[in-house]
Amino acid sequence: MVENCSCPNVNCPRHGKCEECVAFHREGGKKPPVCLRIEWTEF
Protein backbone atom coordinates (compact mmCIF):
# COMPACT_ATOMS: atom_id res chain seq x y z
CA MET A 1 0.00 0.00 0.00
CA VAL A 2 1.28 3.46 -0.93
CA GLU A 3 0.94 5.90 1.94
CA ASN A 4 1.45 9.02 -0.19
CA CYS A 5 -1.01 8.09 -2.94
CA SER A 6 -1.67 11.09 -5.20
CA CYS A 7 -5.25 10.11 -6.02
CA PRO A 8 -7.76 12.60 -4.60
CA ASN A 9 -10.45 9.89 -4.32
CA VAL A 10 -9.60 8.76 -0.78
CA ASN A 11 -12.89 6.85 -0.48
CA CYS A 12 -11.93 4.49 -3.32
CA PRO A 13 -11.40 0.89 -2.17
CA ARG A 14 -8.25 0.79 -4.35
CA HIS A 15 -6.74 4.00 -2.94
CA GLY A 16 -3.05 3.37 -2.32
CA LYS A 17 -3.16 -0.05 -4.01
CA CYS A 18 -1.42 0.94 -7.25
CA GLU A 19 -1.32 -2.42 -9.01
CA GLU A 20 -4.97 -3.13 -8.27
CA CYS A 21 -5.96 0.39 -9.31
CA VAL A 22 -4.10 0.29 -12.64
CA ALA A 23 -5.55 -3.15 -13.42
CA PHE A 24 -9.06 -1.84 -12.66
CA HIS A 25 -8.59 1.17 -14.94
CA ARG A 26 -7.24 -0.96 -17.80
CA GLU A 27 -10.42 -3.07 -17.86
CA GLY A 28 -12.90 -2.01 -20.49
CA GLY A 29 -10.94 1.01 -21.74
CA LYS A 30 -11.45 3.21 -18.69
CA LYS A 31 -9.38 6.39 -18.36
CA PRO A 32 -6.00 6.01 -16.63
CA PRO A 33 -5.93 6.64 -12.88
CA VAL A 34 -5.33 10.24 -11.81
CA CYS A 35 -1.75 9.47 -10.78
CA LEU A 36 -0.89 8.45 -14.37
CA ARG A 37 -2.58 11.33 -16.18
CA ILE A 38 -0.53 14.18 -17.54
CA GLU A 39 -2.04 17.61 -17.21
CA TRP A 40 -1.10 20.04 -19.95
CA THR A 41 -1.01 23.75 -19.31
CA GLU A 42 -0.84 26.50 -21.86
CA PHE A 43 2.19 28.71 -21.77
PDBQT receptor file of N, H, CA, C and O in Angstrom, charges set to zero:
ATOM      1  N   MET A   1       0.843  -1.188   0.000  1.00  0.00    +0.000 N 
ATOM      2  CA  MET A   1       0.000   0.000   0.000  1.00  0.00    +0.000 C 
ATOM      3  C   MET A   1       0.883   1.245   0.000  1.00  0.00    +0.000 C 
ATOM      4  O   MET A   1       1.872   1.316   0.730  1.00  0.00    +0.000 OA
ATOM      5  N   VAL A   2       0.519   2.216  -0.820  1.00  0.00    +0.000 N 
ATOM      6  H   VAL A   2      -0.284   2.158  -1.413  1.00  0.00    +0.000 HD
ATOM      7  CA  VAL A   2       1.275   3.457  -0.925  1.00  0.00    +0.000 C 
ATOM      8  C   VAL A   2       0.667   4.476   0.031  1.00  0.00    +0.000 C 
ATOM      9  O   VAL A   2      -0.511   4.818  -0.079  1.00  0.00    +0.000 OA
ATOM     10  N   GLU A   3       1.464   4.949   0.954  1.00  0.00    +0.000 N 
ATOM     11  H   GLU A   3       2.420   4.671   1.044  1.00  0.00    +0.000 HD
ATOM     12  CA  GLU A   3       0.940   5.899   1.936  1.00  0.00    +0.000 C 
ATOM     13  C   GLU A   3       0.754   7.298   1.363  1.00  0.00    +0.000 C 
ATOM     14  O   GLU A   3      -0.124   8.033   1.815  1.00  0.00    +0.000 OA
ATOM     15  N   ASN A   4       1.562   7.679   0.377  1.00  0.00    +0.000 N 
ATOM     16  H   ASN A   4       2.275   7.082   0.010  1.00  0.00    +0.000 HD
ATOM     17  CA  ASN A   4       1.451   9.018  -0.188  1.00  0.00    +0.000 C 
ATOM     18  C   ASN A   4       0.817   8.960  -1.579  1.00  0.00    +0.000 C 
ATOM     19  O   ASN A   4       1.323   9.560  -2.527  1.00  0.00    +0.000 OA
ATOM     20  N   CYS A   5      -0.285   8.238  -1.689  1.00  0.00    +0.000 N 
ATOM     21  H   CYS A   5      -0.697   7.750  -0.919  1.00  0.00    +0.000 HD
ATOM     22  CA  CYS A   5      -1.012   8.093  -2.944  1.00  0.00    +0.000 C 
ATOM     23  C   CYS A   5      -1.513   9.464  -3.400  1.00  0.00    +0.000 C 
ATOM     24  O   CYS A   5      -2.077  10.224  -2.613  1.00  0.00    +0.000 OA
ATOM     25  N   SER A   6      -1.299   9.767  -4.686  1.00  0.00    +0.000 N 
ATOM     26  H   SER A   6      -0.841   9.149  -5.326  1.00  0.00    +0.000 HD
ATOM     27  CA  SER A   6      -1.669  11.090  -5.202  1.00  0.00    +0.000 C 
ATOM     28  C   SER A   6      -3.130  11.183  -5.655  1.00  0.00    +0.000 C 
ATOM     29  O   SER A   6      -3.583  12.252  -6.065  1.00  0.00    +0.000 OA
ATOM     30  N   CYS A   7      -3.857  10.087  -5.585  1.00  0.00    +0.000 N 
ATOM     31  H   CYS A   7      -3.489   9.218  -5.253  1.00  0.00    +0.000 HD
ATOM     32  CA  CYS A   7      -5.249  10.109  -6.020  1.00  0.00    +0.000 C 
ATOM     33  C   CYS A   7      -6.108  10.886  -5.015  1.00  0.00    +0.000 C 
ATOM     34  O   CYS A   7      -6.038  10.634  -3.812  1.00  0.00    +0.000 OA
ATOM     35  N   PRO A   8      -6.915  11.825  -5.509  1.00  0.00    +0.000 N 
ATOM     36  CA  PRO A   8      -7.763  12.599  -4.601  1.00  0.00    +0.000 C 
ATOM     37  C   PRO A   8      -8.988  11.821  -4.101  1.00  0.00    +0.000 C 
ATOM     38  O   PRO A   8      -9.663  12.267  -3.174  1.00  0.00    +0.000 OA
ATOM     39  N   ASN A   9      -9.277  10.673  -4.704  1.00  0.00    +0.000 N 
ATOM     40  H   ASN A   9      -8.728  10.310  -5.458  1.00  0.00    +0.000 HD
ATOM     41  CA  ASN A   9     -10.449   9.889  -4.321  1.00  0.00    +0.000 C 
ATOM     42  C   ASN A   9     -10.084   8.964  -3.148  1.00  0.00    +0.000 C 
ATOM     43  O   ASN A   9      -9.867   7.767  -3.337  1.00  0.00    +0.000 OA
ATOM     44  N   VAL A  10     -10.021   9.523  -1.959  1.00  0.00    +0.000 N 
ATOM     45  H   VAL A  10     -10.197  10.495  -1.805  1.00  0.00    +0.000 HD
ATOM     46  CA  VAL A  10      -9.602   8.762  -0.778  1.00  0.00    +0.000 C 
ATOM     47  C   VAL A  10     -10.632   7.727  -0.337  1.00  0.00    +0.000 C 
ATOM     48  O   VAL A  10     -10.313   6.843   0.458  1.00  0.00    +0.000 OA
ATOM     49  N   ASN A  11     -11.860   7.823  -0.839  1.00  0.00    +0.000 N 
ATOM     50  H   ASN A  11     -12.119   8.541  -1.484  1.00  0.00    +0.000 HD
ATOM     51  CA  ASN A  11     -12.894   6.853  -0.485  1.00  0.00    +0.000 C 
ATOM     52  C   ASN A  11     -12.884   5.628  -1.390  1.00  0.00    +0.000 C 
ATOM     53  O   ASN A  11     -13.666   4.700  -1.180  1.00  0.00    +0.000 OA
ATOM     54  N   CYS A  12     -12.014   5.612  -2.390  1.00  0.00    +0.000 N 
ATOM     55  H   CYS A  12     -11.380   6.366  -2.560  1.00  0.00    +0.000 HD
ATOM     56  CA  CYS A  12     -11.933   4.494  -3.322  1.00  0.00    +0.000 C 
ATOM     57  C   CYS A  12     -11.350   3.272  -2.611  1.00  0.00    +0.000 C 
ATOM     58  O   CYS A  12     -10.374   3.403  -1.872  1.00  0.00    +0.000 OA
ATOM     59  N   PRO A  13     -11.927   2.096  -2.819  1.00  0.00    +0.000 N 
ATOM     60  CA  PRO A  13     -11.400   0.888  -2.168  1.00  0.00    +0.000 C 
ATOM     61  C   PRO A  13     -10.003   0.507  -2.667  1.00  0.00    +0.000 C 
ATOM     62  O   PRO A  13      -9.315  -0.289  -2.028  1.00  0.00    +0.000 OA
ATOM     63  N   ARG A  14      -9.583   1.069  -3.803  1.00  0.00    +0.000 N 
ATOM     64  H   ARG A  14     -10.142   1.715  -4.322  1.00  0.00    +0.000 HD
ATOM     65  CA  ARG A  14      -8.250   0.786  -4.348  1.00  0.00    +0.000 C 
ATOM     66  C   ARG A  14      -7.241   1.877  -4.030  1.00  0.00    +0.000 C 
ATOM     67  O   ARG A  14      -6.098   1.806  -4.482  1.00  0.00    +0.000 OA
ATOM     68  N   HIS A  15      -7.638   2.887  -3.263  1.00  0.00    +0.000 N 
ATOM     69  H   HIS A  15      -8.566   2.945  -2.895  1.00  0.00    +0.000 HD
ATOM     70  CA  HIS A  15      -6.743   4.002  -2.937  1.00  0.00    +0.000 C 
ATOM     71  C   HIS A  15      -5.473   3.483  -2.268  1.00  0.00    +0.000 C 
ATOM     72  O   HIS A  15      -5.532   2.809  -1.239  1.00  0.00    +0.000 OA
ATOM     73  N   GLY A  16      -4.326   3.804  -2.864  1.00  0.00    +0.000 N 
ATOM     74  H   GLY A  16      -4.278   4.351  -3.700  1.00  0.00    +0.000 HD
ATOM     75  CA  GLY A  16      -3.050   3.367  -2.316  1.00  0.00    +0.000 C 
ATOM     76  C   GLY A  16      -2.625   1.978  -2.754  1.00  0.00    +0.000 C 
ATOM     77  O   GLY A  16      -1.532   1.528  -2.410  1.00  0.00    +0.000 OA
ATOM     78  N   LYS A  17      -3.472   1.293  -3.507  1.00  0.00    +0.000 N 
ATOM     79  H   LYS A  17      -4.360   1.658  -3.787  1.00  0.00    +0.000 HD
ATOM     80  CA  LYS A  17      -3.158  -0.050  -4.010  1.00  0.00    +0.000 C 
ATOM     81  C   LYS A  17      -2.915   0.073  -5.514  1.00  0.00    +0.000 C 
ATOM     82  O   LYS A  17      -3.782  -0.253  -6.324  1.00  0.00    +0.000 OA
ATOM     83  N   CYS A  18      -1.729   0.546  -5.868  1.00  0.00    +0.000 N 
ATOM     84  H   CYS A  18      -1.025   0.811  -5.210  1.00  0.00    +0.000 HD
ATOM     85  CA  CYS A  18      -1.423   0.938  -7.246  1.00  0.00    +0.000 C 
ATOM     86  C   CYS A  18      -1.665  -0.157  -8.277  1.00  0.00    +0.000 C 
ATOM     87  O   CYS A  18      -2.308   0.090  -9.297  1.00  0.00    +0.000 OA
ATOM     88  N   GLU A  19      -1.167  -1.349  -8.032  1.00  0.00    +0.000 N 
ATOM     89  H   GLU A  19      -0.644  -1.550  -7.203  1.00  0.00    +0.000 HD
ATOM     90  CA  GLU A  19      -1.324  -2.421  -9.014  1.00  0.00    +0.000 C 
ATOM     91  C   GLU A  19      -2.795  -2.755  -9.239  1.00  0.00    +0.000 C 
ATOM     92  O   GLU A  19      -3.231  -2.940 -10.375  1.00  0.00    +0.000 OA
ATOM     93  N   GLU A  20      -3.542  -2.829  -8.166  1.00  0.00    +0.000 N 
ATOM     94  H   GLU A  20      -3.188  -2.679  -7.243  1.00  0.00    +0.000 HD
ATOM     95  CA  GLU A  20      -4.969  -3.133  -8.265  1.00  0.00    +0.000 C 
ATOM     96  C   GLU A  20      -5.706  -2.005  -8.987  1.00  0.00    +0.000 C 
ATOM     97  O   GLU A  20      -6.603  -2.259  -9.791  1.00  0.00    +0.000 OA
ATOM     98  N   CYS A  21      -5.331  -0.779  -8.702  1.00  0.00    +0.000 N 
ATOM     99  H   CYS A  21      -4.603  -0.573  -8.049  1.00  0.00    +0.000 HD
ATOM    100  CA  CYS A  21      -5.959   0.394  -9.309  1.00  0.00    +0.000 C 
ATOM    101  C   CYS A  21      -5.694   0.438 -10.818  1.00  0.00    +0.000 C 
ATOM    102  O   CYS A  21      -6.620   0.631 -11.605  1.00  0.00    +0.000 OA
ATOM    103  N   VAL A  22      -4.443   0.261 -11.217  1.00  0.00    +0.000 N 
ATOM    104  H   VAL A  22      -3.691   0.104 -10.577  1.00  0.00    +0.000 HD
ATOM    105  CA  VAL A  22      -4.101   0.293 -12.641  1.00  0.00    +0.000 C 
ATOM    106  C   VAL A  22      -4.815  -0.837 -13.382  1.00  0.00    +0.000 C 
ATOM    107  O   VAL A  22      -5.324  -0.625 -14.483  1.00  0.00    +0.000 OA
ATOM    108  N   ALA A  23      -4.858  -2.021 -12.799  1.00  0.00    +0.000 N 
ATOM    109  H   ALA A  23      -4.445  -2.193 -11.905  1.00  0.00    +0.000 HD
ATOM    110  CA  ALA A  23      -5.554  -3.147 -13.423  1.00  0.00    +0.000 C 
ATOM    111  C   ALA A  23      -7.038  -2.821 -13.597  1.00  0.00    +0.000 C 
ATOM    112  O   ALA A  23      -7.617  -3.116 -14.642  1.00  0.00    +0.000 OA
ATOM    113  N   PHE A  24      -7.650  -2.221 -12.588  1.00  0.00    +0.000 N 
ATOM    114  H   PHE A  24      -7.179  -1.981 -11.739  1.00  0.00    +0.000 HD
ATOM    115  CA  PHE A  24      -9.060  -1.838 -12.663  1.00  0.00    +0.000 C 
ATOM    116  C   PHE A  24      -9.293  -0.853 -13.803  1.00  0.00    +0.000 C 
ATOM    117  O   PHE A  24     -10.249  -0.998 -14.565  1.00  0.00    +0.000 OA
ATOM    118  N   HIS A  25      -8.428   0.142 -13.921  1.00  0.00    +0.000 N 
ATOM    119  H   HIS A  25      -7.651   0.259 -13.302  1.00  0.00    +0.000 HD
ATOM    120  CA  HIS A  25      -8.593   1.172 -14.942  1.00  0.00    +0.000 C 
ATOM    121  C   HIS A  25      -8.300   0.666 -16.349  1.00  0.00    +0.000 C 
ATOM    122  O   HIS A  25      -8.786   1.244 -17.322  1.00  0.00    +0.000 OA
ATOM    123  N   ARG A  26      -7.526  -0.385 -16.475  1.00  0.00    +0.000 N 
ATOM    124  H   ARG A  26      -7.131  -0.855 -15.686  1.00  0.00    +0.000 HD
ATOM    125  CA  ARG A  26      -7.236  -0.960 -17.798  1.00  0.00    +0.000 C 
ATOM    126  C   ARG A  26      -8.398  -1.773 -18.323  1.00  0.00    +0.000 C 
ATOM    127  O   ARG A  26      -8.521  -1.955 -19.534  1.00  0.00    +0.000 OA
ATOM    128  N   GLU A  27      -9.254  -2.265 -17.446  1.00  0.00    +0.000 N 
ATOM    129  H   GLU A  27      -9.154  -2.117 -16.462  1.00  0.00    +0.000 HD
ATOM    130  CA  GLU A  27     -10.416  -3.065 -17.858  1.00  0.00    +0.000 C 
ATOM    131  C   GLU A  27     -11.411  -2.201 -18.625  1.00  0.00    +0.000 C 
ATOM    132  O   GLU A  27     -11.789  -1.122 -18.169  1.00  0.00    +0.000 OA
ATOM    133  N   GLY A  28     -11.820  -2.671 -19.762  1.00  0.00    +0.000 N 
ATOM    134  H   GLY A  28     -11.513  -3.547 -20.133  1.00  0.00    +0.000 HD
ATOM    135  CA  GLY A  28     -12.896  -2.008 -20.493  1.00  0.00    +0.000 C 
ATOM    136  C   GLY A  28     -12.579  -0.625 -21.028  1.00  0.00    +0.000 C 
ATOM    137  O   GLY A  28     -13.500   0.130 -21.339  1.00  0.00    +0.000 OA
ATOM    138  N   GLY A  29     -11.317  -0.270 -21.146  1.00  0.00    +0.000 N 
ATOM    139  H   GLY A  29     -10.568  -0.883 -20.893  1.00  0.00    +0.000 HD
ATOM    140  CA  GLY A  29     -10.936   1.011 -21.744  1.00  0.00    +0.000 C 
ATOM    141  C   GLY A  29     -11.237   2.232 -20.893  1.00  0.00    +0.000 C 
ATOM    142  O   GLY A  29     -11.475   3.316 -21.424  1.00  0.00    +0.000 OA
ATOM    143  N   LYS A  30     -11.228   2.065 -19.577  1.00  0.00    +0.000 N 
ATOM    144  H   LYS A  30     -11.034   1.184 -19.145  1.00  0.00    +0.000 HD
ATOM    145  CA  LYS A  30     -11.446   3.215 -18.694  1.00  0.00    +0.000 C 
ATOM    146  C   LYS A  30     -10.272   4.178 -18.803  1.00  0.00    +0.000 C 
ATOM    147  O   LYS A  30      -9.199   3.798 -19.271  1.00  0.00    +0.000 OA
ATOM    148  N   LYS A  31     -10.464   5.408 -18.380  1.00  0.00    +0.000 N 
ATOM    149  H   LYS A  31     -11.336   5.717 -17.999  1.00  0.00    +0.000 HD
ATOM    150  CA  LYS A  31      -9.381   6.390 -18.358  1.00  0.00    +0.000 C 
ATOM    151  C   LYS A  31      -8.310   5.929 -17.376  1.00  0.00    +0.000 C 
ATOM    152  O   LYS A  31      -8.607   5.191 -16.437  1.00  0.00    +0.000 OA
ATOM    153  N   PRO A  32      -7.054   6.363 -17.588  1.00  0.00    +0.000 N 
ATOM    154  CA  PRO A  32      -5.999   6.013 -16.626  1.00  0.00    +0.000 C 
ATOM    155  C   PRO A  32      -6.296   6.627 -15.257  1.00  0.00    +0.000 C 
ATOM    156  O   PRO A  32      -7.024   7.615 -15.166  1.00  0.00    +0.000 OA
ATOM    157  N   PRO A  33      -5.741   6.051 -14.202  1.00  0.00    +0.000 N 
ATOM    158  CA  PRO A  33      -5.929   6.645 -12.882  1.00  0.00    +0.000 C 
ATOM    159  C   PRO A  33      -5.328   8.050 -12.842  1.00  0.00    +0.000 C 
ATOM    160  O   PRO A  33      -4.457   8.382 -13.646  1.00  0.00    +0.000 OA
ATOM    161  N   VAL A  34      -5.785   8.851 -11.925  1.00  0.00    +0.000 N 
ATOM    162  H   VAL A  34      -6.492   8.581 -11.272  1.00  0.00    +0.000 HD
ATOM    163  CA  VAL A  34      -5.334  10.237 -11.813  1.00  0.00    +0.000 C 
ATOM    164  C   VAL A  34      -3.804  10.322 -11.709  1.00  0.00    +0.000 C 
ATOM    165  O   VAL A  34      -3.190  11.219 -12.288  1.00  0.00    +0.000 OA
ATOM    166  N   CYS A  35      -3.201   9.402 -10.981  1.00  0.00    +0.000 N 
ATOM    167  H   CYS A  35      -3.699   8.673 -10.511  1.00  0.00    +0.000 HD
ATOM    168  CA  CYS A  35      -1.755   9.467 -10.780  1.00  0.00    +0.000 C 
ATOM    169  C   CYS A  35      -0.956   9.251 -12.067  1.00  0.00    +0.000 C 
ATOM    170  O   CYS A  35       0.224   9.597 -12.120  1.00  0.00    +0.000 OA
ATOM    171  N   LEU A  36      -1.584   8.682 -13.112  1.00  0.00    +0.000 N 
ATOM    172  H   LEU A  36      -2.543   8.401 -13.069  1.00  0.00    +0.000 HD
ATOM    173  CA  LEU A  36      -0.890   8.445 -14.370  1.00  0.00    +0.000 C 
ATOM    174  C   LEU A  36      -1.286   9.422 -15.472  1.00  0.00    +0.000 C 
ATOM    175  O   LEU A  36      -0.786   9.315 -16.591  1.00  0.00    +0.000 OA
ATOM    176  N   ARG A  37      -2.155  10.349 -15.184  1.00  0.00    +0.000 N 
ATOM    177  H   ARG A  37      -2.561  10.435 -14.275  1.00  0.00    +0.000 HD
ATOM    178  CA  ARG A  37      -2.584  11.328 -16.184  1.00  0.00    +0.000 C 
ATOM    179  C   ARG A  37      -1.618  12.504 -16.205  1.00  0.00    +0.000 C 
ATOM    180  O   ARG A  37      -1.104  12.932 -15.171  1.00  0.00    +0.000 OA
ATOM    181  N   ILE A  38      -1.391  13.002 -17.386  1.00  0.00    +0.000 N 
ATOM    182  H   ILE A  38      -1.808  12.654 -18.225  1.00  0.00    +0.000 HD
ATOM    183  CA  ILE A  38      -0.530  14.182 -17.545  1.00  0.00    +0.000 C 
ATOM    184  C   ILE A  38      -1.432  15.379 -17.793  1.00  0.00    +0.000 C 
ATOM    185  O   ILE A  38      -2.286  15.353 -18.679  1.00  0.00    +0.000 OA
ATOM    186  N   GLU A  39      -1.242  16.404 -17.020  1.00  0.00    +0.000 N 
ATOM    187  H   GLU A  39      -0.549  16.425 -16.299  1.00  0.00    +0.000 HD
ATOM    188  CA  GLU A  39      -2.038  17.613 -17.208  1.00  0.00    +0.000 C 
ATOM    189  C   GLU A  39      -1.212  18.602 -18.019  1.00  0.00    +0.000 C 
ATOM    190  O   GLU A  39      -0.072  18.909 -17.668  1.00  0.00    +0.000 OA
ATOM    191  N   TRP A  40      -1.786  19.087 -19.084  1.00  0.00    +0.000 N 
ATOM    192  H   TRP A  40      -2.711  18.838 -19.368  1.00  0.00    +0.000 HD
ATOM    193  CA  TRP A  40      -1.098  20.041 -19.950  1.00  0.00    +0.000 C 
ATOM    194  C   TRP A  40      -1.567  21.441 -19.600  1.00  0.00    +0.000 C 
ATOM    195  O   TRP A  40      -2.756  21.667 -19.379  1.00  0.00    +0.000 OA
ATOM    196  N   THR A  41      -0.656  22.355 -19.552  1.00  0.00    +0.000 N 
ATOM    197  H   THR A  41       0.310  22.171 -19.732  1.00  0.00    +0.000 HD
ATOM    198  CA  THR A  41      -1.010  23.754 -19.310  1.00  0.00    +0.000 C 
ATOM    199  C   THR A  41      -0.529  24.575 -20.491  1.00  0.00    +0.000 C 
ATOM    200  O   THR A  41       0.472  24.250 -21.130  1.00  0.00    +0.000 OA
ATOM    201  N   GLU A  42      -1.244  25.620 -20.762  1.00  0.00    +0.000 N 
ATOM    202  H   GLU A  42      -2.057  25.884 -20.243  1.00  0.00    +0.000 HD
ATOM    203  CA  GLU A  42      -0.840  26.500 -21.861  1.00  0.00    +0.000 C 
ATOM    204  C   GLU A  42       0.168  27.509 -21.346  1.00  0.00    +0.000 C 
ATOM    205  O   GLU A  42       0.038  28.048 -20.247  1.00  0.00    +0.000 OA
ATOM    206  N   PHE A  43       1.149  27.743 -22.151  1.00  0.00    +0.000 N 
ATOM    207  H   PHE A  43       1.255  27.305 -23.044  1.00  0.00    +0.000 HD
ATOM    208  CA  PHE A  43       2.194  28.713 -21.768  1.00  0.00    +0.000 C 
ATOM    209  C   PHE A  43       1.994  30.010 -22.500  1.00  0.00    +0.000 C 
ATOM    210  O   PHE A  43       2.768  30.949 -22.315  1.00  0.00    +0.000 OA
TER     211      PHE A  43
